[in-house]
Amino acid sequence: MRNLSILVAAVAVLTMFSTVGMVYAQEEVVDRSALAWGLFYKMMTAAFIVGAIVQGILVYIIFKFKEKKVKARAEVSR
């Protein structure tokens, strides 16, 4: 009987602790600074990728359509 009363007392104490813990529990804390920096790094990664693609296209267009033998044309036109 003594063991049963100790067991009941232990269960009652644990129930009280869990109930009090739920009542006074804080909501999930959101660190806005960390979220902002995470978004910044994602957007900067996207910006660097888009910038590299645009720069590559410009270099391709410039080398594909550059004038060839500019000096020879300048001498012929004189």
C-alpha positions, -999 to 999 in steps of 0.1 A, spaced: 0 0 0 29 23 7 44 18 -27 10 26 -43 7 58 -24 42 68 -35 34 60 -71 2 80 -70 20 110 -54 47 108 -80 21 107 -109 3 136 -93 35 157 -90 45 149 -126 10 158 -138 11 191 -119 46 199 -134 34 192 -169 2 212 -165 21 242 -150 47 239 -178 20 240 -205 3 270 -189 34 291 -185 51 279 -217 63 306 -240 54 306 -277 81 298 -302 105 327 -303 112 340 -338 146 356 -344 137 381 -371 174 391 -375 183 355 -384 154 352 -408 164 385 -425 200 375 -429 189 341 -442 167 358 -468 195 382 -477 220 354 -484 194 335 -505 187 367 -525 224 375 -529 230 340 -542 202 344 -568 216 379 -577 251 365 -583 237 337 -604 216 360 -626 245 385 -628 269 358 -640 244 346 -666 238 381 -680 275 388 -680 282 355 -699 255 363 -725 271 398 -730 306 384 -734 292 358 -759 274 385 -779 303 408 -779 328 381 -792 303 366 -817 294 399 -834 327 418 -831 341 432 -863 369 412 -879 399 427 -896 390 463 -886 425 476 -898 421 461 -933 387 477 -937 401 511 -925 429 509 -952 405 500 -980 381 529 -973 409 555 -975 
